[in-house]
Amino acid sequence: SNSCCNNSECSTRYNESCKKVLACGHDCPGHSKESKCLPCLDSNCKNYNDQYDQDLESYCAICYSESIGSAPNVKLDCGHIFHHHCIVERLHKKWIGPEINLKFIKCISCNAWLSSPNNTDIQLVISPYLDLNKKIIEMTTERIKFEGLDKDKRVKDPNDKYYNKPLEYGLDKIQYYMCYKCKKPYFAGLKECGAQNDREHDAKDLLCG
């Protein structure tokens, strides 16, 4: 606390940081809401051991403007470490435009689904979108049959990346929007058939049948 200035952002980061000292004697680099401390990220520590060589001097791969050591962090199940506030900001921004795009709940470094059971506030934000993903997969499984995408030449071509992958093909070809009234996803068309993804859209115009 003696080295923290009066800047509001710095004060917030200090208040949100874990105040525990690890067994090695170094400060925990994690967040105050974590149920279990992060391992030591001081690369000079005898206990330092990170599978991706992330340490206090490594840049956060979300903001790429500050080192991991400059703010409280979260370690995801995939092993990648990011600033807590960067993950929260990314989750609250969601997708851009009307098309539902769930890339924001995947790790920016390895594309694995975000999972942080050690940090309940982040996990609570992630959970509804994992349910949304299941719903979209269910809808796509039915829609590819209706649109005939399961019989598309790309799915039948051994040299194509979608060979024998009709669901993956459907997920890349079909657009879904979120209905403003019922808050459920609905089919918005195939991407080459004129379905739009205007960033300047009015959410109130997105209405299911």
trRosetta pair geometry for C-beta under 8 A, 3 or more apart (Angstrom, degrees):
i j d omega theta_ij theta_ji phi_ij phi_ji
1 4 5.5 -53 -151 22 41 118
1 14 6.6 104 -108 -179 66 139
4 10 5.6 168 -165 148 85 107
4 11 6.5 111 157 -94 123 54
4 14 4.4 13 -117 -70 155 151
5 10 5.2 48 56 78 83 161
5 11 8.0 -95 88 -50 53 79
6 10 7.7 60 68 66 12 119
6 11 6.9 11 -158 -53 34 119
7 10 4.2 74 71 12 100 110
7 11 6.7 -172 87 -12 48 86
8 11 5.6 -55 -145 37 31 113
8 12 6.3 35 155 -22 65 104
9 12 5.7 -51 -149 33 31 113
9 13 6.5 30 153 -17 63 105
10 13 5.7 -54 -149 36 32 111
10 14 6.4 33 152 -19 65 105
11 14 5.7 -54 -149 36 31 111
11 15 6.3 29 154 -18 66 107
12 15 5.8 -57 -146 38 30 109
12 16 6.2 17 158 -10 66 113
13 16 6.0 -63 -142 44 28 104
13 17 6.2 39 155 -39 64 106
13 70 7.8 -39 -171 147 158 65
13 71 5.0 -93 -140 -126 125 80
13 72 6.4 -176 -163 -6 74 88
13 85 7.6 -70 -97 -22 87 137
14 17 5.7 -50 -147 18 30 116
15 32 7.6 -52 143 -20 51 151
16 31 6.0 -30 157 -148 90 85
16 32 5.5 -134 -172 8 41 111
16 33 7.9 -31 -161 -10 82 93
16 72 5.1 -119 115 9 95 149
16 84 6.7 -147 147 77 130 145
16 85 7.7 95 93 -55 164 101
17 28 7.9 157 169 87 85 86
17 30 7.7 128 -160 91 63 40
17 31 6.9 -85 -120 -121 35 39
17 32 6.3 65 90 -45 15 90
17 71 7.7 -144 -80 -172 104 43
17 72 4.4 -160 -99 -72 65 105
18 27 7.8 151 89 171 87 83
18 28 4.1 -51 97 93 130 126
18 29 7.7 24 42 70 114 13
18 30 4.5 32 -8 76 137 84
18 31 6.2 61 -39 88 91 11
18 32 5.4 171 -82 -86 52 48
18 34 6.4 -43 -71 41 127 112
18 37 6.2 147 162 -116 162 87
18 38 7.7 173 20 13 150 92
18 72 6.8 123 -6 -129 74 110
19 28 7.8 12 58 41 12 111
19 32 7.2 30 -10 -106 82 98
20 27 7.8 129 87 -157 46 58
20 28 4.7 34 72 -8 89 134
20 37 5.7 -101 80 -87 137 132
21 25 6.5 -10 172 -151 112 30
21 26 7.2 164 -159 86 74 21
21 27 6.1 -53 -109 -100 65 48
21 28 7.1 -135 -98 -20 16 82
22 25 7.0 -40 76 26 75 21
22 26 5.3 -7 42 64 115 72
22 27 7.3 66 -1 138 90 6
22 28 5.6 129 -51 -74 91 72
22 37 6.3 179 -93 141 89 148
22 39 7.8 80 -130 -159 147 37
22 40 5.2 -162 88 -70 168 97
22 47 7.5 -153 139 80 132 152
23 47 7.4 118 77 -72 96 165
24 40 5.2 -16 36 -60 144 155
24 42 7.8 -158 110 47 140 120
24 45 5.2 55 160 -165 153 126
24 46 6.9 -177 -134 52 120 81
24 47 4.4 -126 -71 15 136 134
26 40 5.1 91 61 -133 133 113
26 42 5.0 -143 -121 -4 162 136
26 45 5.8 -72 -18 -85 143 141
28 37 4.4 -95 -126 -148 133 113
28 38 6.0 126 -170 43 86 81
29 38 5.3 -69 63 75 83 136
29 40 7.6 109 -7 -141 108 35
29 41 4.8 -18 -3 20 157 125
29 56 6.7 -144 -103 -95 140 90
29 68 6.8 35 175 143 138 101
29 69 6.7 -74 -129 -110 120 60
29 72 7.4 156 162 -137 51 45
29 73 5.3 6 136 27 95 120
30 34 4.6 -49 158 19 133 154
30 37 5.6 -171 19 -150 138 54
30 38 3.9 156 -58 -8 107 105
30 72 6.2 26 150 -163 30 86
30 73 5.8 -78 -110 66 45 72
30 74 7.2 79 -145 -91 83 41
30 75 7.5 -62 -102 -4 105 95
31 34 5.0 114 65 -25 79 100
31 72 4.1 96 -92 158 68 127
31 73 6.8 -143 -36 63 85 26
31 74 6.0 -6 -6 -70 127 82
31 84 4.4 89 -79 -71 134 151
31 119 6.3 50 62 -116 134 122
32 72 7.0 -56 -13 -126 70 156
33 119 5.9 79 101 -145 101 77
33 120 6.6 -111 161 39 113 84
33 121 5.6 12 135 -1 163 115
34 37 6.7 113 105 -94 127 30
34 38 7.0 -4 143 -37 172 81
34 74 7.2 178 -81 -114 116 74
34 118 5.2 17 -152 148 89 99
34 119 5.4 -36 -95 -82 73 83
35 118 5.5 -133 41 -155 88 65
35 119 7.9 -152 0 -71 79 37
35 120 7.5 74 -36 -28 109 98
36 118 5.3 -79 40 -139 94 118
38 41 6.9 -4 129 -32 122 108
38 73 6.3 21 -52 83 166 105
38 75 5.3 133 -121 -15 104 123
38 81 7.4 78 -147 -121 140 125
39 47 7.2 -144 -173 139 96 103
39 48 7.8 126 141 -126 107 43
39 49 7.0 -68 157 57 151 75
39 50 7.2 177 84 -78 128 84
39 75 7.9 46 18 -48 83 165
40 45 4.8 -66 136 83 141 163
40 47 5.0 82 34 89 134 108
40 48 5.6 -92 101 -81 101 67
41 48 7.0 81 -143 -125 19 100
41 50 6.9 41 -119 -53 75 139
41 54 6.6 -46 -139 119 113 82
41 55 5.1 155 172 -147 81 49
41 56 5.0 127 116 -52 104 73
41 68 6.4 -95 157 112 157 133
41 69 7.1 -162 101 -78 124 87
41 73 7.8 43 -25 39 158 155
41 81 7.4 -166 -99 133 139 175
42 45 4.2 87 82 -23 101 111
42 48 6.0 -119 81 -72 54 122
42 55 6.9 71 -134 -162 13 104
42 56 6.0 9 -91 -12 55 126
43 48 5.4 142 -127 179 31 167
43 55 4.0 -15 -49 -120 103 158
43 56 7.3 -127 -11 22 85 84
43 57 7.3 -49 -3 17 128 108
44 48 7.3 92 45 -11 20 144
45 48 4.4 118 66 -34 88 97
48 55 6.9 16 -155 -108 134 108
50 53 5.9 155 89 -81 103 14
50 54 4.9 -112 154 46 153 74
50 55 6.8 -167 21 -65 145 67
50 79 7.9 139 -169 178 79 102
50 81 7.9 -53 -146 -9 135 130
51 79 5.2 -34 55 -175 126 148
52 79 6.0 140 -18 129 114 111
52 80 6.4 28 3 -99 166 66
52 81 7.9 -171 61 9 128 90
52 109 7.8 33 -145 156 156 152
53 58 7.6 140 120 -78 70 136
54 58 4.7 -97 -147 37 65 163
54 68 6.4 83 175 -38 102 162
54 80 7.4 124 -47 -145 151 52
54 81 5.0 157 136 35 159 120
55 58 5.4 119 48 -15 54 100
55 68 7.2 171 110 52 28 132
55 69 7.9 -2 139 -46 63 109
56 67 6.4 50 154 149 56 122
56 68 5.8 -127 -136 79 33 95
56 69 3.2 50 -171 -65 92 123
57 67 5.4 -55 -149 -142 31 138
57 68 7.6 -6 41 35 13 91
57 69 6.6 0 -62 0 38 125
58 67 6.4 114 68 -152 31 81
58 68 5.1 21 69 -7 84 119
58 81 7.9 91 82 73 132 113
59 63 7.9 -128 175 80 92 76
59 64 5.3 48 154 -134 132 52
59 65 7.6 118 -155 22 111 17
59 66 7.1 135 -140 85 75 25
59 67 5.9 -72 -92 -101 48 50
59 68 7.4 159 -156 -31 6 74
60 63 5.0 33 86 37 118 92
60 64 6.8 -118 80 -55 65 34
60 65 7.8 -27 53 41 101 58
60 66 6.2 13 13 74 112 74
60 67 7.3 123 -19 -180 78 14
60 68 5.8 132 -66 -83 77 64
60 71 7.8 -15 -49 48 144 116
60 73 7.9 -157 -99 -111 108 102
60 82 5.3 86 -155 -147 99 66
60 83 4.6 -19 -112 -13 156 99
60 86 5.5 153 156 -7 142 164
61 64 6.6 26 -143 -67 29 85
61 80 7.1 -50 29 -175 137 125
61 82 6.5 -81 45 -97 81 98
61 108 5.5 -179 121 93 109 117
61 109 5.2 62 98 -69 168 103
62 82 5.2 59 -9 -151 119 127
62 83 6.8 -116 50 39 120 93
62 86 3.9 137 83 161 138 129
62 87 6.9 -156 -44 -66 165 53
62 90 5.9 -95 -151 -49 134 135
62 108 5.8 139 -88 17 73 155
63 66 6.1 3 97 27 133 85
63 83 6.5 -2 3 25 124 136
63 86 5.0 -112 -30 -109 103 129
66 70 4.3 -90 170 56 118 150
66 71 6.7 67 114 -6 139 111
66 83 7.2 51 79 -60 113 143
67 70 5.1 112 62 -16 74 102
68 71 7.8 -101 -171 50 34 72
68 73 5.7 20 -168 -80 94 141
68 81 6.0 42 -133 118 137 119
68 82 8.0 -113 -114 -129 93 20
68 83 7.1 -156 -128 -62 55 74
70 83 7.8 -30 76 -96 85 122
71 83 4.6 33 84 -135 128 111
71 84 7.0 -135 139 31 105 82
71 85 6.2 -73 169 19 145 112
71 86 8.0 119 86 -17 146 97
72 83 7.2 88 76 -155 50 67
72 84 4.8 -14 102 8 96 127
72 85 7.6 94 59 -19 89 87
73 81 5.2 23 173 -179 133 102
73 82 6.5 160 -150 85 86 26
73 83 5.9 -68 -101 -103 68 35
73 84 6.2 -168 -126 -33 14 80
74 81 7.0 170 83 -148 39 62
74 82 6.1 -19 57 64 87 76
74 83 7.8 31 14 133 83 15
74 84 5.0 105 -28 -92 103 74
74 87 5.8 -47 43 6 138 153
74 116 5.6 3 174 -137 124 144
74 118 7.7 164 -154 81 85 104
74 119 5.2 -40 -129 -22 119 159
74 122 6.4 65 -139 -20 164 162
75 79 7.0 -18 -175 -151 98 29
75 80 7.5 170 -149 88 60 29
75 81 4.9 -27 -97 -95 74 86
75 116 7.8 143 83 -124 40 96
75 118 7.3 9 64 54 83 145
76 79 7.0 -38 76 24 76 21
76 80 5.4 0 40 59 113 77
76 81 7.6 -161 9 -81 75 35
76 82 7.4 29 -24 11 107 102
76 107 6.0 -171 84 -93 165 117
76 112 7.6 154 134 85 133 117
76 114 6.1 -92 -130 -145 131 65
76 115 6.1 100 -170 62 88 58
76 116 5.5 -70 -113 -75 64 90
77 112 7.5 -120 81 130 92 137
77 115 4.0 -13 7 85 129 111
77 116 7.0 -141 -24 -77 81 42
77 117 7.3 53 -65 7 112 92
78 107 5.2 -68 39 -42 154 162
78 109 7.7 172 112 73 135 105
78 110 5.4 -168 171 58 145 138
78 112 4.2 151 -81 53 136 147
78 115 7.5 115 -24 41 79 95
80 107 5.4 119 41 -160 142 129
80 109 4.6 163 -114 44 154 141
80 110 6.4 -172 -33 1 133 109
82 86 5.3 -112 165 77 107 121
82 87 5.2 117 98 -52 128 101
82 108 7.8 88 -84 30 141 114
83 86 3.9 86 68 1 102 109
83 87 7.0 -171 89 -8 56 80
84 87 6.1 -58 -155 35 32 108
84 88 6.4 29 153 -17 67 109
84 119 7.4 -160 -124 -147 107 153
84 122 7.6 -121 -149 -57 82 126
85 88 5.6 -53 -144 39 35 114
85 89 6.1 38 156 -21 67 106
86 89 5.8 -53 -145 37 29 111
86 90 6.3 30 154 -20 63 108
87 90 5.7 -57 -148 37 30 112
87 91 6.3 29 155 -19 65 107
87 114 7.6 140 -155 -143 115 140
87 116 7.8 59 167 -25 161 158
87 122 6.0 4 125 -123 131 131
88 91 5.8 -57 -149 36 29 111
88 92 6.4 21 157 -14 65 110
88 121 7.8 -4 -100 123 114 113
88 122 6.9 -104 -79 -96 76 89
88 125 7.5 131 -129 0 66 167
89 92 6.0 -61 -146 40 29 106
89 93 6.4 31 156 -23 64 107
90 93 6.0 -55 -149 31 29 112
90 104 5.7 -174 161 -163 89 96
90 108 7.8 -102 -139 -46 161 124
91 94 7.4 24 170 -67 38 58
91 104 6.6 147 -106 146 39 110
91 105 7.0 64 -116 -90 85 79
91 114 8.0 -113 -86 75 110 171
91 122 7.2 176 -32 -144 159 77
91 125 4.8 63 158 138 146 139
91 126 7.0 -81 -126 -70 132 69
92 125 7.6 -62 -64 -152 69 142
93 96 7.8 -13 158 -60 101 82
93 104 6.7 -152 79 -136 89 149
94 104 5.9 -179 -149 52 27 160
95 99 7.0 -101 144 90 141 64
95 100 6.3 141 27 -149 159 34
95 101 4.0 134 -128 50 134 87
95 102 7.3 -54 -59 -64 122 32
95 103 7.5 99 -101 36 96 83
95 104 6.2 -144 -68 -8 64 125
96 101 7.7 -26 39 44 60 132
96 199 5.6 -9 165 -121 99 101
97 101 7.7 48 62 -1 101 123
97 197 4.3 43 165 174 146 83
97 198 6.4 150 -137 75 95 24
97 199 4.8 -62 -77 -88 83 56
97 201 6.6 80 -153 8 56 120
98 177 4.9 -11 161 -121 103 110
98 178 7.8 -150 -168 29 69 74
98 188 7.4 155 125 -127 116 166
98 196 7.3 52 41 100 128 80
98 197 6.1 -143 48 -133 80 55
98 198 6.9 28 -2 50 108 67
98 201 4.8 -12 -47 54 109 167
98 203 7.6 167 -106 -106 86 59
98 206 5.6 174 -144 -86 118 131
99 175 4.9 -72 -121 -151 108 106
99 176 7.1 93 -154 60 65 46
99 177 6.6 -66 -98 -84 38 70
99 188 7.1 -136 -103 62 76 149
99 195 7.7 92 -85 142 112 115
99 197 4.4 -30 -10 -114 120 112
100 132 7.3 -135 -169 160 139 126
100 136 6.9 -150 104 -91 140 140
100 175 7.9 140 33 -172 74 64
100 176 4.7 -30 30 87 121 95
100 177 6.6 172 -23 -112 90 21
100 178 5.9 107 -73 -42 109 91
100 185 5.8 -35 -21 -116 159 117
101 104 7.4 87 108 -9 83 92
102 105 5.5 -40 -179 35 86 104
102 106 7.2 90 129 -24 78 99
102 129 6.0 153 -134 175 109 111
102 132 7.1 173 -88 96 129 112
102 133 5.5 88 -132 -85 177 103
102 136 7.8 -162 -19 26 134 155
103 106 5.4 -61 -159 30 49 116
105 113 6.5 8 130 -153 91 74
105 114 5.0 -107 -176 20 66 115
105 126 5.6 132 -147 -136 118 86
105 129 4.8 165 -39 108 159 143
105 130 7.3 -138 143 -60 150 71
105 133 7.9 -122 72 -45 135 129
106 111 5.1 2 163 -156 128 48
106 112 6.6 159 -159 77 80 24
106 113 5.9 -54 -106 -98 71 39
106 114 6.4 -141 -103 -29 16 80
107 110 4.9 7 94 48 130 78
107 111 6.2 -66 65 -9 80 11
107 112 4.8 19 14 50 122 77
107 113 7.7 12 -12 62 84 7
107 114 6.2 143 -57 -81 67 68
112 115 7.7 -63 135 10 107 100
113 130 7.0 76 -173 -105 136 103
114 122 7.5 -105 156 159 124 112
114 126 5.3 -134 93 -116 111 137
115 123 7.5 38 -157 -110 51 94
115 126 7.3 -179 -96 133 42 164
116 119 4.4 -20 144 43 117 102
116 122 4.7 4 71 91 136 130
116 123 5.5 -139 76 -61 74 86
116 126 7.3 132 29 -8 90 147
117 120 7.9 20 -168 -82 43 59
117 123 5.8 69 -101 -89 41 148
119 122 4.5 32 109 24 113 113
119 123 6.4 151 87 -18 62 92
120 123 5.4 -60 -140 42 34 112
120 124 6.1 40 160 -27 69 104
121 124 5.9 -49 -149 29 29 113
121 125 7.1 27 152 -15 59 103
122 125 5.8 -58 -157 35 36 109
122 126 6.3 33 150 -19 69 109
123 126 5.6 -56 -145 38 34 112
123 127 6.3 51 157 -41 66 100
124 127 6.0 -37 -146 11 29 119
125 128 7.7 -63 -177 26 32 98
125 129 7.9 11 144 0 62 114
126 129 6.0 -79 -166 44 44 106
126 130 6.2 43 148 -26 81 106
127 130 5.8 -55 -150 29 33 111
127 131 6.9 30 154 -15 65 103
128 131 5.6 -54 -156 36 38 113
128 132 6.4 43 146 -23 68 103
129 132 5.0 -43 -144 33 41 118
129 133 6.5 51 152 -25 64 97
130 133 5.6 -45 -152 29 34 115
130 134 6.9 38 148 -19 61 100
131 134 5.7 -50 -155 32 36 113
131 135 6.6 37 148 -19 65 104
132 135 5.5 -53 -151 35 35 114
132 136 6.4 34 152 -19 67 105
132 185 6.7 112 -161 -31 94 125
133 136 5.8 -54 -147 36 32 110
133 137 6.5 35 153 -20 64 104
134 137 5.7 -54 -151 34 32 113
134 138 6.5 34 151 -19 64 105
135 138 5.6 -54 -152 35 33 113
135 139 6.4 30 152 -16 66 106
135 184 7.8 -116 165 -158 153 86
135 185 6.2 143 115 31 121 123
136 139 5.6 -52 -145 39 34 111
136 140 6.1 34 155 -21 66 108
136 171 7.5 82 138 -122 110 93
136 176 5.9 -136 -123 14 107 162
136 185 5.9 -18 -84 89 87 170
137 140 5.7 -54 -143 38 29 111
137 141 6.4 39 154 -28 63 102
137 167 7.1 26 -152 -168 86 122
137 171 7.5 -11 -102 -85 67 118
138 141 5.8 -49 -151 26 29 115
138 142 7.1 18 154 -7 60 104
139 142 6.1 -64 -160 41 33 104
139 143 5.9 26 151 -20 70 116
139 176 7.0 88 94 -94 149 137
139 185 6.7 -127 -4 100 162 118
139 187 6.9 -164 170 -63 124 92
140 143 5.4 -58 -134 42 34 111
140 144 6.1 40 166 -28 69 101
140 167 6.3 94 118 -151 119 74
140 170 4.4 138 -177 124 105 125
140 171 5.5 13 -142 -74 166 69
140 174 5.9 176 -116 51 94 145
141 144 6.7 -48 -147 24 20 108
141 145 7.7 15 151 -11 50 105
141 167 6.4 -7 -90 -109 73 104
141 170 7.7 154 -73 78 29 161
142 145 6.2 -65 -168 34 37 109
142 146 6.5 30 146 -16 71 111
143 146 5.4 -57 -147 39 40 112
143 147 5.9 22 160 -6 74 111
143 149 7.7 24 120 17 75 127
143 170 6.4 138 85 -165 98 127
143 174 5.8 80 115 -113 145 159
143 187 6.1 161 -109 -103 139 131
144 147 6.1 -60 -136 49 28 100
144 148 7.9 -101 169 66 53 11
144 149 4.1 -85 -150 63 80 112
144 150 4.9 95 139 -44 106 88
144 166 5.3 124 160 161 152 106
144 167 6.9 -117 -16 -95 158 45
144 169 7.3 98 -126 83 130 95
144 170 3.9 -78 -75 -83 116 138
144 174 7.7 -107 -70 -33 74 135
145 148 7.6 31 -177 -74 27 32
145 149 7.9 -65 -44 42 22 77
145 150 5.8 4 -88 2 58 131
147 170 7.8 140 53 -121 129 99
147 174 7.6 -173 -1 -84 160 113
147 190 6.8 132 -149 -65 147 122
148 151 5.2 -52 -175 45 80 106
148 152 6.9 116 127 -56 76 75
149 152 5.1 -13 -155 -22 49 121
149 155 7.1 108 156 -31 65 137
149 166 6.2 131 117 -160 88 92
149 169 5.9 -176 166 112 114 114
149 170 5.1 127 101 -85 152 87
149 173 6.2 178 -124 63 143 152
149 174 7.9 -92 -36 -45 162 107
150 155 6.4 -110 -163 105 33 173
150 166 4.2 24 -114 -140 72 151
150 170 7.9 -8 -61 -53 72 119
151 155 7.1 -131 -149 60 4 129
151 156 7.4 15 -169 -41 46 120
152 155 4.9 92 65 4 83 103
152 156 7.3 -167 96 -1 44 91
152 162 7.8 -9 88 112 120 139
152 166 7.8 140 29 -120 99 86
152 169 6.6 -160 54 154 138 152
153 156 5.6 -67 -147 46 38 107
153 157 5.9 44 155 -36 73 107
154 157 5.7 -46 -137 24 32 114
154 160 4.6 -162 -162 173 70 162
154 162 4.7 39 139 62 104 126
154 163 7.7 -112 157 -66 56 54
154 169 6.3 150 97 -125 117 136
155 160 7.5 -77 -62 86 16 137
155 162 5.5 -63 -87 128 58 103
155 163 6.7 123 -167 -124 34 30
155 164 6.8 116 -177 -57 76 20
155 165 6.8 -143 -128 55 83 50
155 166 5.1 32 -128 -83 143 77
155 169 5.6 -88 -75 -11 100 162
156 163 7.4 -20 129 -129 6 73
157 160 3.9 74 82 -8 110 114
157 162 8.0 55 53 66 92 81
157 163 5.9 -105 84 -87 53 97
158 163 5.3 75 -123 -131 29 152
159 163 7.3 117 34 -53 20 134
160 163 5.0 136 67 -48 78 85
161 165 7.7 -46 136 42 58 140
162 165 4.9 -122 -161 66 55 101
162 166 7.6 82 171 -84 102 31
162 168 6.1 -160 -128 89 82 104
162 169 4.1 73 -157 -78 136 108
162 172 7.8 -119 -91 38 125 137
165 168 4.0 -16 157 35 114 120
165 169 5.9 129 104 -25 79 89
166 169 5.4 -57 -146 38 33 115
166 170 6.1 35 156 -21 67 106
167 170 5.6 -54 -148 36 31 112
167 171 6.3 32 154 -20 65 105
168 171 5.8 -52 -147 34 30 112
168 172 6.6 22 155 -12 62 109
169 172 6.1 -66 -154 41 29 105
169 173 6.0 13 156 -11 67 119
170 173 5.8 -67 -136 44 29 103
170 174 5.5 3 177 -3 72 120
171 174 6.9 -53 -114 43 18 95
173 190 5.6 -16 160 -145 93 92
173 191 5.9 -128 -161 12 47 104
173 192 7.8 -39 -153 1 89 95
174 187 6.9 -53 -173 -137 114 88
174 189 7.8 -179 -148 105 63 25
174 190 6.1 -50 -99 -103 56 60
174 191 7.5 -121 -80 -26 11 84
175 187 7.8 98 82 -166 58 51
175 188 4.4 -64 106 72 100 107
175 189 5.8 -2 49 66 109 65
175 190 7.3 146 7 -129 88 12
175 191 5.9 117 -37 -75 107 74
175 195 4.6 176 38 138 144 151
175 197 7.1 -135 -134 -69 142 104
176 185 4.4 19 167 -175 128 114
176 186 6.5 153 -155 69 80 27
176 187 6.3 -47 -104 -98 75 35
176 188 5.9 150 -122 4 19 100
177 185 7.0 153 79 -149 30 65
177 186 6.0 -26 63 59 79 82
177 188 4.5 86 -12 -62 100 136
177 206 4.7 -138 158 -154 129 119
177 208 7.9 -174 82 -73 97 77
178 183 6.6 0 177 -149 101 46
178 184 7.3 173 -150 89 65 15
178 185 5.8 -43 -95 -92 60 61
178 186 7.9 129 -118 14 16 77
178 206 6.3 50 75 131 55 143
179 182 4.7 12 98 48 136 86
179 183 6.4 -85 76 -30 82 14
179 184 5.4 3 30 54 117 64
179 185 7.5 -170 -6 -99 83 10
179 186 5.5 65 -51 -10 103 120
179 206 6.2 -154 -120 130 31 87
179 207 5.9 57 -145 -139 87 35
179 208 4.0 -48 -87 -15 131 102
180 183 7.8 -2 179 -69 14 57
180 203 5.4 130 -100 147 112 80
180 204 5.3 116 -156 -123 169 35
180 205 7.5 101 -22 41 141 24
180 206 5.0 123 -33 69 94 81
180 207 6.0 -48 32 -76 98 70
181 207 6.1 39 1 -124 111 89
181 208 7.7 -119 50 27 100 87
182 208 6.4 -52 36 30 124 126
184 208 6.8 -24 76 -25 94 155
186 208 3.6 167 -60 -109 157 106
186 209 7.0 169 -162 5 142 77
188 195 5.1 106 128 -145 91 125
189 193 5.1 -131 178 79 110 113
189 194 6.6 -60 157 72 156 70
189 195 3.4 178 78 -66 117 115
190 193 4.3 74 63 4 92 115
190 195 6.5 169 70 -4 27 124
191 195 5.9 -75 -106 55 35 113
196 201 7.8 143 115 -79 113 122
198 201 4.6 119 84 -55 96 90
201 205 6.5 -119 -178 54 94 121
201 206 7.2 61 150 -48 132 105
202 205 4.7 84 77 -7 93 107
203 206 5.8 -49 -164 19 48 114
